[in-house]
Each structure stands twice: as structure tokens, then as C-alpha cells.
Amino acid sequence: MGFSIHSLQIDISEGQTLRMDCPFCKGRNTFTVSQIDGTVMYNCYRADCGKRGAYKTRLTAEDIRKRFKPQEQSDDPDYVMELPITLSFDLGNKDLMAFIDKWTLTEVPMLYDIAQHRAVFPVYNKRGRLIDAVGRTLRGDTPKWLRYGTHADYYAYGSGHVAVVVEDCISAIAAAKCDKNVTGIAILGTSMNAKHIDKLSQYDKIIVALDPDAAKKSVAYALQLKGHGLDAVAMRLTDDLKYRTTMDIQQLKELTDAVPRNAKLVAAFGTSQNPTET
């Protein structure tokens, strides 16, 4: 008799998304469950598992009322973002699949915006709760990147002891995939704030590697972090880090390999395969 998703008896509310270890392959934090419009959808992002499915449940009167109330943001650690009804766990769209292949995102937690045709990167907190999401257009629309909430200040990927500050989610993932010592951190905004600095203070070294056309901002961010007593350096790129040019990756490895791991590090959520926390 095979394992059934129903045997988990997961307690999940309408509009809620939870993240946990996969009950099928036991992958750490690779399994998400979401309830949208009375349908519970589940998916494992691990490439060699890929379990996914959906089943109907019943909306309560309170669930229906919540759907028509404006969503509020909060600093409450128990806050959970209500997933927009246009976001789907079905990643079968051909443009989305090509996008995933192009940037080697097979094991990265993702959603698909059916209405706006966007690849969406969910942001989870350390409790595995969805608190925000960032969508990248698949057809050249503006804005190129779209925030679905306002709760997260950054998107982090990786579990290394060196933080690499970049401009977007794809670059954060690329940085972490290129070097096991790296956690890629994309700042979701136009300036560095206190929450960014608090997060970055957990790492042994900070490398600011914004896109080449933002080289001056990279220097400014590094100086700002140094002003808070942090070990930070600006890295001059030949191209956006997500393109992984040989020269840039070699320079990144040289900067990170020389950094010893320090006990002060508070490890990023999850493993180097699927951490996307804030």
C-alpha cells in the first residue's frame, strides 16, 4: 500500500502556504503545501522526486469572508501571506520550463503567475511560512520584477558563511550555486536598510556584487556596511553575476576561499539546495 498525502492530515487554512520536509523523498524543506479556493496543492521541488498533486477540500464561511478583505502586512513572526489566486504550483508552462532550464532553477522553489505570465520566487521565513513573493516576467513586460507583498526585505539562497549581495533572485541563486561557501542575498528594494544590515551581520564576510552598471552603488553599500563594523568589500563584475562568466566566478571563489568560517554565523534556513528564507 503506497503512501498517501491525505495520511499527513496537514492543518492548513485557505490562502496559506506551508513548507516542510518532503514526506516522499525526505528532502529537507523541499515540500510545499498550499490551499487556494478550496484546493490543496502539494509539490516537492527536489529534481529526483517531483511529487505533486492536488485535492479538493471545503471552504468555510470565514475563509470566503477573508478572500474579500484587504491583506494586511505585519511584523508578527506568525504572519503568513495569503497566496494570490493567480499563482499556481503547476510549472508545466513551456515558457516557464524554458526559463527554469536557462537559469538552472530545477531545485529552486517556484510558482507560476497564470495571469501575468511570470516566474515567481516565493520567500519563506525561518518557520517555513510564506511571507512574500517576487515575480519575473517571461514575456518582456514592465516591470521586469514584481513584488507580490511588502513583508520581506531580501531574498536569500544558500547556506554559506559568506554573503554575496546582488540585485535579483536569479543572481542570488547563481552566486550560491557557484560556491558552497556563499549565501546569495538579493536586496528587494533600492537602498540598504537596518533589516538588511542585521541579516548581513550574521556572516563572516560580505561581498557586494551588484550589476556592472551599479558599480558605484556596490562601493557605497560596502562602505555603509563597514561603517557598521562589518567585513565588506565591493566586487567589480564583468557581467551580471547570473551569467556566471569565468572571470567573475573565479574572482568570487578567490574572495570566498580565503574566508575562514566563524562561529558567529547563524546559518541560513534550509540546505544549499532550497533555502529561500528571510
C-alpha positions as semicolon CSV with decimal commas, in nm:
position;residue;x (nm);y (nm);z (nm)
1;M;0,000;0,000;0,000
2;G;0,159;0,332;-0,110
3;F;0,200;0,647;0,093
4;S;-0,094;0,889;0,073
5;I;-0,073;1,266;0,112
6;H;-0,406;1,251;0,296
7;S;-0,246;1,048;0,576
8;L;-0,045;1,357;0,679
9;Q;-0,363;1,533;0,793
10;I;-0,199;1,872;0,740
11;D;-0,374;2,159;0,918
12;I;-0,379;2,435;0,656
13;S;-0,611;2,733;0,614
14;E;-0,743;2,891;0,296
15;G;-0,477;3,110;0,134
16;Q;-0,198;2,963;0,344
17;T;0,124;2,804;0,218
18;L;0,342;2,581;0,434
19;R;0,689;2,444;0,369
20;M;0,832;2,128;0,524
21;D;1,042;1,816;0,470
22;C;0,910;1,604;0,184
23;P;0,717;1,300;0,317
24;F;0,801;1,109;-0,002
25;C;1,177;1,161;-0,057
26;K;1,260;1,309;0,288
27;G;1,426;1,610;0,122
28;R;1,480;1,891;0,370
29;N;1,240;2,184;0,325
30;T;1,167;2,085;-0,036
31;F;0,793;2,024;0,007
32;T;0,523;2,292;-0,007
33;V;0,150;2,266;0,058
34;S;-0,092;2,544;-0,033
35;Q;-0,469;2,584;-0,017
36;I;-0,629;2,811;-0,278
37;D;-1,001;2,836;-0,347
38;G;-1,071;2,512;-0,164
39;T;-0,799;2,315;-0,344
40;V;-0,499;2,181;-0,154
41;M;-0,194;2,163;-0,381
42;Y;0,137;2,000;-0,289
43;N;0,471;1,987;-0,463
44;C;0,828;1,868;-0,400
45;Y;1,095;2,082;-0,567
46;R;1,364;1,817;-0,549
47;A;1,453;1,711;-0,905
48;D;1,470;1,338;-0,833
49;C;1,135;1,340;-0,650
50;G;0,898;1,589;-0,813
51;K;0,589;1,461;-0,632
52;R;0,296;1,695;-0,692
53;G;-0,079;1,683;-0,686
54;A;-0,400;1,844;-0,563
55;Y;-0,725;1,756;-0,397
56;K;-1,045;1,942;-0,316
57;T;-1,147;2,049;0,031
58;R;-1,431;2,267;0,154
59;L;-1,418;2,645;0,210
60;T;-1,569;2,766;0,536
61;A;-1,779;3,081;0,556
62;E;-1,486;3,251;0,734
63;D;-1,249;3,154;0,452
64;I;-1,483;3,312;0,199
65;R;-1,506;3,634;0,403
66;K;-1,125;3,655;0,426
67;R;-1,091;3,642;0,049
68;F;-1,271;3,975;0,019
69;K;-1,080;4,154;0,297
70;P;-0,767;4,357;0,214
71;Q;-0,445;4,181;0,308
72;E;-0,254;4,340;0,594
73;Q;0,120;4,328;0,648
74;S;0,268;4,274;0,992
75;D;0,597;4,212;1,172
76;D;0,428;3,922;1,352
77;P;0,658;3,614;1,321
78;D;0,344;3,406;1,264
79;Y;0,242;3,619;0,966
80;V;0,155;3,421;0,653
81;M;0,100;3,585;0,315
82;E;-0,229;3,495;0,150
83;L;-0,130;3,348;-0,183
84;P;-0,284;3,540;-0,477
85;I;-0,528;3,316;-0,662
86;T;-0,335;3,368;-0,989
87;L;-0,028;3,188;-0,854
88;S;-0,004;2,818;-0,933
89;F;0,222;2,530;-0,835
90;D;0,179;2,386;-1,184
91;L;0,514;2,458;-1,355
92;G;0,422;2,297;-1,685
93;N;0,403;2,616;-1,893
94;K;0,655;2,587;-2,178
95;D;0,794;2,939;-2,132
96;L;0,838;2,881;-1,761
97;M;1,009;2,547;-1,822
98;A;1,249;2,715;-2,068
99;F;1,319;2,984;-1,807
100;I;1,392;2,723;-1,542
101;D;1,626;2,536;-1,778
102;K;1,806;2,854;-1,887
103;W;1,894;2,958;-1,533
104;T;1,928;2,601;-1,388
105;L;1,648;2,650;-1,137
106;T;1,521;2,291;-1,128
107;E;1,559;2,256;-0,749
108;V;1,454;2,610;-0,664
109;P;1,106;2,658;-0,509
110;M;0,894;2,842;-0,766
111;L;0,538;2,930;-0,859
112;Y;0,378;3,042;-1,184
113;D;0,161;3,352;-1,222
114;I;-0,103;3,240;-1,470
115;A;-0,250;3,587;-1,525
116;Q;0,073;3,787;-1,563
117;H;0,288;3,509;-1,711
118;R;0,565;3,538;-1,451
119;A;0,812;3,304;-1,287
120;V;0,757;3,361;-0,917
121;F;1,011;3,312;-0,639
122;P;0,840;3,259;-0,301
123;V;1,006;3,394;0,013
124;Y;0,971;3,191;0,333
125;N;1,064;3,279;0,688
126;K;1,260;3,051;0,921
127;R;0,938;2,878;1,024
128;G;0,877;2,778;0,664
129;R;0,586;3,020;0,625
130;L;0,530;3,210;0,303
131;I;0,569;3,583;0,371
132;D;0,632;3,732;0,027
133;A;0,695;3,653;-0,339
134;V;0,884;3,809;-0,630
135;G;0,784;3,754;-0,993
136;R;0,997;3,790;-1,307
137;T;0,820;3,847;-1,638
138;L;0,851;3,576;-1,902
139;R;0,748;3,798;-2,195
140;G;0,928;4,130;-2,158
141;D;0,658;4,313;-1,964
142;T;0,731;4,602;-1,731
143;P;0,810;4,600;-1,454
144;K;1,055;4,317;-1,515
145;W;1,037;4,222;-1,145
146;L;0,714;4,243;-0,945
147;R;0,666;4,223;-0,568
148;Y;0,351;4,043;-0,450
149;G;0,383;4,166;-0,093
150;T;0,580;4,408;0,122
151;H;0,680;4,189;0,413
152;A;1,026;4,064;0,306
153;D;1,332;4,288;0,276
154;Y;1,551;4,035;0,098
155;Y;1,559;3,700;-0,079
156;A;1,829;3,464;0,047
157;Y;1,951;3,144;-0,116
158;G;2,228;2,917;0,014
159;S;2,384;2,816;0,345
160;G;2,738;2,952;0,313
161;H;2,919;3,170;0,565
162;V;2,994;3,445;0,310
163;A;2,710;3,671;0,197
164;V;2,708;3,792;-0,163
165;V;2,475;4,089;-0,208
166;V;2,315;4,105;-0,554
167;E;2,025;4,277;-0,728
168;D;1,782;3,994;-0,809
169;C;1,676;3,644;-0,713
170;I;1,840;3,472;-1,011
171;S;2,177;3,628;-0,928
172;A;2,140;3,524;-0,563
173;I;2,080;3,165;-0,670
174;A;2,368;3,175;-0,920
175;A;2,610;3,301;-0,653
176;A;2,514;3,021;-0,412
177;K;2,533;2,753;-0,682
178;C;2,880;2,865;-0,788
179;D;3,033;2,837;-0,442
180;K;2,924;2,631;-0,142
181;N;3,067;2,898;0,090
182;V;2,815;3,155;-0,038
183;T;2,467;3,264;0,058
184;G;2,327;3,485;-0,216
185;I;2,117;3,774;-0,088
186;A;1,906;3,986;-0,319
187;I;1,801;4,320;-0,172
188;L;1,434;4,373;-0,251
189;G;1,445;4,749;-0,282
190;T;1,656;5,043;-0,393
191;S;1,853;5,104;-0,073
192;M;2,004;4,914;0,218
193;N;1,810;4,934;0,544
194;A;1,850;4,821;0,904
195;K;1,698;4,477;0,836
196;H;1,949;4,414;0,557
197;I;2,235;4,510;0,786
198;D;2,101;4,291;1,066
199;K;2,082;3,992;0,831
200;L;2,427;4,056;0,681
201;S;2,585;4,088;1,026
202;Q;2,537;3,711;1,063
203;Y;2,804;3,637;0,800
204;D;3,182;3,626;0,824
205;K;3,231;3,839;0,514
206;I;3,006;4,035;0,280
207;I;3,079;4,072;-0,091
208;V;2,868;4,336;-0,264
209;A;2,839;4,231;-0,629
210;L;2,571;4,439;-0,795
211;D;2,542;4,450;-1,173
212;P;2,825;4,632;-1,361
213;D;2,610;4,940;-1,424
214;A;2,567;4,975;-1,047
215;A;2,938;4,957;-0,957
216;K;2,926;5,286;-0,766
217;K;2,635;5,159;-0,559
218;S;2,832;4,842;-0,477
219;V;3,110;5,060;-0,334
220;A;2,859;5,272;-0,142
221;Y;2,693;4,963;0,010
222;A;3,031;4,818;0,110
223;L;3,129;5,145;0,281
224;Q;2,791;5,157;0,457
225;L;2,841;4,805;0,591
226;K;3,196;4,882;0,701
227;G;3,056;5,176;0,892
228;H;2,864;4,921;1,099
229;G;3,182;4,727;1,176
230;L;3,122;4,453;0,918
231;D;3,384;4,294;0,691
232;A;3,258;4,405;0,349
233;V;3,411;4,450;0,006
234;A;3,278;4,562;-0,332
235;M;3,336;4,324;-0,623
236;R;3,363;4,466;-0,974
237;L;3,186;4,237;-1,222
238;T;3,240;4,199;-1,594
239;D;2,873;4,098;-1,636
240;D;2,565;4,031;-1,424
241;L;2,652;3,752;-1,183
242;K;2,364;3,537;-1,308
243;Y;2,554;3,489;-1,636
244;R;2,836;3,319;-1,442
245;T;3,126;3,441;-1,657
246;T;3,451;3,254;-1,593
247;M;3,635;3,566;-1,476
248;D;3,362;3,668;-1,231
249;I;3,324;3,318;-1,083
250;Q;3,700;3,284;-1,042
251;Q;3,716;3,619;-0,865
252;L;3,425;3,521;-0,639
253;K;3,592;3,194;-0,541
254;E;3,919;3,371;-0,463
255;L;3,737;3,611;-0,232
256;T;3,539;3,341;-0,052
257;D;3,805;3,068;-0,022
258;A;4,023;3,295;0,190
259;V;3,748;3,350;0,449
260;P;3,756;3,112;0,750
261;R;3,422;3,003;0,892
262;N;3,343;3,191;1,212
263;A;3,129;3,063;1,499
264;K;2,919;3,381;1,490
265;L;2,744;3,268;1,172
266;V;2,376;3,200;1,204
267;A;2,319;2,954;0,919
268;A;2,067;3,036;0,651
269;F;1,739;2,842;0,653
270;G;1,742;2,501;0,486
271;T;2,015;2,349;0,276
272;S;2,217;2,483;-0,014
273;Q;1,963;2,329;-0,250
274;N;1,643;2,500;-0,144
275;P;1,680;2,775;0,114
276;T;1,480;3,086;0,030
277;E;1,423;3,247;0,365
278;T;1,414;3,585;0,526
